[in-house]
Amino acid sequence: MKKSFTKVLPVAVALCLATEAGAYDFEAEGVYFNILSETDKTVEVTSGDYAYAGSVKLPSTVNSGGITYAVTAIGENAFF
């Protein structure tokens, strides 16, 4: 039992990290965002499916699903 657990645990951790690395709520104009607050309508810039390259223009507001959000933060490792 212990042997199979030690084989499964590293795989499970790797899958969790891989899922987190590409997790974002929406993309707009080539920039990925996570919603910070639905109530305050705020988002942060995050990493996404593709790495950012060259100059990246960050808007002060962004629209998704007919809702305008204020861009208030840049997430940790967004440009890693």
C-alpha positions in Angstrom: 0.0 0.0 0.0 2.7 2.4 0.9 4.6 1.8 -2.3 1.6 2.7 -4.5 1.0 5.9 -2.4 4.5 7.1 -3.0 4.1 6.6 -6.7 0.7 8.3 -6.9 1.5 11.3 -4.7 4.1 12.9 -7.0 1.8 12.5 -10.0 -1.1 14.1 -8.1 1.1 17.0 -7.1 2.3 17.6 -10.6 -1.2 17.6 -12.0 -2.3 20.1 -9.4 0.6 22.4 -10.3 0.0 22.1 -14.0 -3.7 22.9 -13.5 -2.9 26.0 -11.4 -0.3 27.3 -13.9 -2.8 27.7 -16.7 -5.8 28.6 -14.7 -7.5 31.9 -15.5 -11.1 33.2 -15.6 -11.1 34.9 -19.0 -8.9 36.3 -21.8 -9.4 39.7 -23.4 -7.2 41.1 -26.2 -4.4 38.6 -25.5 -4.2 39.2 -21.8 -5.4 36.7 -19.2 -7.4 37.7 -16.1 -8.6 36.3 -12.8 -11.7 37.8 -11.2 -10.8 39.1 -7.7 -14.3 40.3 -6.7 -17.6 40.0 -8.5 -19.0 42.5 -6.0 -16.4 45.2 -6.6 -15.9 44.1 -10.3 -12.1 43.8 -10.0 -9.6 41.6 -11.8 -5.9 40.9 -11.8 -3.6 40.1 -14.7 -2.5 36.4 -14.6 -0.7 33.9 -16.7 -2.5 31.9 -19.3 -2.2 29.3 -22.0 0.5 31.2 -23.8 3.5 33.2 -22.5 3.4 36.9 -23.0 6.0 38.2 -25.5 7.2 41.6 -26.3 5.3 44.6 -25.0 2.0 43.9 -23.3 -0.5 46.7 -23.0 -2.6 46.5 -19.7 -5.9 48.2 -19.8 -7.4 50.0 -16.7 -10.7 48.3 -17.4 -11.7 45.1 -19.3 -15.1 43.6 -20.4 -16.2 40.0 -20.1 -19.7 38.7 -20.5 -21.1 42.2 -20.7 -19.5 43.2 -17.3 -16.8 45.9 -17.0 -14.1 45.1 -14.5 -11.4 47.4 -13.1 -7.9 46.0 -13.5 -6.4 46.5 -10.1 -3.5 44.0 -9.8 -0.9 42.0 -11.5 -0.9 38.4 -10.1 2.2 36.7 -8.7 4.1 35.1 -11.6 1.9 36.6 -14.2 4.9 37.4 -16.4 7.1 34.5 -15.3 
